[in-house]
């Protein structure tokens, strides 16, 4: 039976890794405006894209994704699957509430995907197919992200991975909470569609 220490260490390691605000780091190095002052004020790739720098947005997406992947893989290698999952939760929480930015971070979809990649790459395919299908049908990035995320706990449950299903259910709940503004705008009919420049942001 494992002691609590590996889980505490994994949560702390994941949180500190997840707290690295790559969106701000990359945009500052590139000399662009503070992304917290535009769009949603988020530090994620979607908001970085609003600077007009697609390369910076892609780099942010990859880096935010890898935060979750690295956290899970390192802790799984050291202490096993359950501790690795705890590190994934830590990384996700770190991205949402980074200590360096007064606990105001991103919305977590990229880091969610990074954790998923480390746990089960097949889930990434499920996520990607659903995201593309929903985004193509609705033109709403936020709707595509939320539906794709929500499909992951059932994916694990029917696969027989009950612990993973419960962990990702927690991540999905947090993702919906962080997208509450998008959900409100969807209800009001004011949410931006993909490719729309004016008005409210679509998440990230």
C-alpha positions, -999 to +999 in steps of 0.1 A: +000+000+000+014+034-010+019+061+015+005+096+010+040+111+004+043+101-033+008+115-040+017+148-023+049+150-042+031+143-075+005+169-068+032+195-060+053+186-090+024+186-113+011+219-099+044+237-103+048+224-138+013+232-148+017+267-133+043+277-159+024+304-180+039+295-214+014+319-231+028+348-212+064+336-215+063+332-253+044+364-260+067+385-238+098+370-254+083+379-288+075+415-276+038+413-281+011+428-259+001+414-226-024+387-235-041+392-201-053+426-214-070+412-246-098+389-254-107+366-224-076+376-205-067+339-205-031+327-208-041+298-232-034+293-269-067+306-280-061+340-264-025+340-277-039+336-312-057+370-308-023+386-310-022+375-346+009+353-340-001+318-351+033+305-344+032+317-308-003+302-304+009+268-317+039+269-294+017+278-264-007+249-273+021+224-275+038+236-243+005+237-223-003+202-235+032+188-226+029+202-191+002+175-184+020+148-204+054+153-187+039+155-152+020+122-156+048+103-173+075+113-148+055+104-118+042+072-133+077+062-140+087+069-104+057+056-085+031+040-108-002+048-125-021+062-095+006+087-086+009+096-122-028+104-123-024+126-092+004+145-110-020+151-139-046+166-116-019+188-102-007+200-136-043+207-146-049+227-114-017+245-119-027+257-153-061+269-140-047+286-109-010+294-114+007+306-082+028+330-103-002+349-117-022+353-085-041+321-094-056+335-126-047+311-154-062+294-185-092+272-191-073+239-192-083+222-224-047+219-238-034+206-204-064+182-202-054+168-236-018+165-224-028+144-194-050+123-216-021+117-240+000+103-212-028+081-198-043+068-230-034+080-265-065+064-279-085+089-259-068+117-278-082+102-310-117+102-296-112+138-284-099+149-317-126+133-338-153+147-316-138+182-315-135+184-353-170+170-358-186+194-334-165+224-344-174+217-380-211+215-373-214+244-348-184+266-355-180+271-318-146+262-303-160+262-268-188+238-276-164+215-294-140+215-265-166+209-238-183+181-257-149+164-265-138+167-229-172+153-216-168+122-237-136+111-220-149+098-187-174+075-205-146+064-228-126+053-198-156+038-180-166+015-208-130+006-213-130-007-178-106+020-165-127+032-136-101+051-117-091+071-148-128+077-155-133+093-121-101+114-124-112+127-158-147+133-145-131+157-120-111+174-148-143+177-169-162+193-140-134+219-136-133+225-173-170+233-174-166+256-144-137+275-161-159+278-193-189+292-174-185+325-192-186+308-226-216+288-215-234+320-205-226+337-238-238+306-257-271+308-239-273+345-248-263+340-284-232+362-281-204+336-282-179+341-310-177+315-337-144+301-351-128+327-373-149+356-359-127+384-348-151+408-330-169+404-297-164+379-269-138+351-270-144+315-274-122+301-247-085+290-243 
